[in-house]
Amino acid sequence: MRVFVAGASGAIGTSLVPQLVDRGHEVTGTSTSAEKAEHLRALGADPVVLDLLDRAAVRRVVLEAGPDAIVHQATALAELTFSRNFDRTFAKTNKLRTEGTDALLAAAREAGVDRFVAQSFASYRTAREGGPVKTEDDPLDPAPVATTRESNAAMRHLEEVVTDAGGIALRYGIFYGAANDGLIEPVRKRQYPIIGEGGGLVSFIHLDDAAAATVLALEHDGPAIYNIVNDEPAPVREWLPVLANVLGAKPPCHFPAGSRGWSRARPRS
Ligand SMILES: NC(=O)c1ccc[n+]([C@@H]2O[C@H](COP(=O)([O-])OP(=O)(O)OC[C@H]3O[C@@H](n4cnc5c(N)ncnc54)[C@H](OP(=O)(O)O)[C@@H]3O)[C@@H](O)[C@H]2O)c1
């Protein structure tokens, strides 16, 4: 298959491109920078410089590439500074998930591409009811925390338009394995707290496994939504102290549930 990967130069894209090439696919991969695009050539892709928010450019490069399938892996999460306002932090990614997805789908329609796989996210999104392990059929949170509403709406939008078009949305767990893993510095600096009893479950996925699942998804018919996570969901109180320890950091801070302030008074090891 000829596969067009938007966001090929990112953490998952750079794992995905070689796996697609190994599987015998021809890959066109995008970056917003000419320098990173050249790196894509070394990985085996035909590089293209593209801003997914430039709808005319998206149309042009997709029609030029003439792919059989499109994979949307574009986010803007590198060098993020997390704040309490999640939506502000994720504003650009939200645009890539709404306007960017719409632009790619419009180009796909025009180019006659009927295979479309897009990146979504699994964690923190389901309704706060029922058991701790969630499937794709569990309802999404109808009332997300105020500062995450735009981000939740952007992921919903992506999933709706992709599946309406017959495509597949992959709800990845939290990635690990990236050289620029955004979790490392906050944990090192004790900025990632345990809230309450730390019972919130987190599902992770190694980037190579997420990429392997993406290759498989391309070989399946949609519409579908799949959770792409490992099989060891772990509560924050278990994995966070282990990660801090591995990084040589002090034990995580505790942040009382329902409180607005940090508590450094009761660190546990
Ligand atoms: N599920 C998860 O937990 C999850 C999901 C995504 C990312 N992350 C993490 O976030 C960190 C950063 O991710 P990342 O390294 O992949 O960086 P990123 O900044 O999220 O970039 C991802 C891809 O999107 C592309 N992109 C960014 N803006 C674009 C635009 N306007 N138009 C088209 N493409 C655009 C990037 O291209 P260029 O950079 O080449 O311009 C890159 O190819 C990593 O640690 C990663 O593991 C986690």
The ligand as a Gaussian input file, in Angstrom:
#p B3LYP/6-31G(d) Opt

LIG

0 1
 N       -0.614000       9.030000      23.856000
 C        0.393000       9.724000      24.363000
 O        0.794000       9.572000      25.518000
 C        1.127000      10.705000      23.489000
 C        0.650000      11.100000      22.242000
 C        1.430000      11.956000      21.456000
 C        2.652000      12.404000      21.948000
 N        3.044000      12.013000      23.184000
 C        4.343000      12.415000      23.735000
 O        4.544000      13.789000      23.549000
 C        5.942000      14.031000      23.362000
 C        6.093000      14.854000      22.086000
 O        5.641000      14.098000      20.981000
 P        6.349000      14.179000      19.560000
 O        7.800000      14.036000      19.741000
 O        5.658000      13.241000      18.635000
 O        6.125000      15.710000      19.140000
 P        4.855000      16.482000      18.567000
 O        5.189000      17.921000      18.651000
 O        3.614000      16.038000      19.243000
 O        4.844000      16.091000      17.000000
 C        4.164000      14.969000      16.470000
 C        4.178000      15.076000      14.982000
 O        3.215000      16.054000      14.577000
 C        3.853000      16.946000      13.676000
 N        3.250000      18.274000      13.707000
 C        3.296000      19.192000      14.699000
 N        2.645000      20.320000      14.318000
 C        2.183000      20.085000      13.067000
 C        1.469000      20.838000      12.108000
 N        1.050000      22.092000      12.368000
 N        1.218000      20.286000      10.923000
 C        1.622000      19.032000      10.627000
 N        2.305000      18.248000      11.470000
 C        2.577000      18.772000      12.680000
 C        5.303000      16.972000      14.098000
 O        6.111000      17.452000      13.034000
 P        7.539000      18.185000      13.260000
 O        7.863000      18.118000      14.707000
 O        8.461000      17.432000      12.417000
 O        7.363000      19.546000      12.778000
 C        5.519000      15.518000      14.383000
 O        5.739000      14.805000      13.197000
 C        6.633000      12.662000      23.252000
 O        7.248000      12.366000      24.475000
 C        5.482000      11.715000      23.000000
 O        5.727000      10.418000      23.528000
 C        2.328000      11.190000      23.973000

